[in-house]
Amino acid sequence: MPAIVGAFKINAVGTSSIVHIGDVITISPYSEVKTFAGAGSFNTGDGLSINNQNSVTNAYDNDTIDQPITGNA
């Protein structure tokens, strides 16, 4: 069934973002990223007091492919 879309405005789209308007069969990513961060890395707020004694980030990943994107067009 076709979609009826009214007026829309896009202010900004990131480099790996997807804009979906109307009907779609599948949406596939074109990029992938893996983030490693230590303890307390993503804390936000006012007046934070973070005490990480011995923080170690284990970045060992024995599988080589987490999210295959080959074949996405």
Summary of the structure (lengths in Angstrom):
residues: 73
radius of gyration: 19.8
end to end distance: 23.5
largest distance: 57.9
contacts: 65
relative contact order: 0.23
helix: 0%
strand: 0%
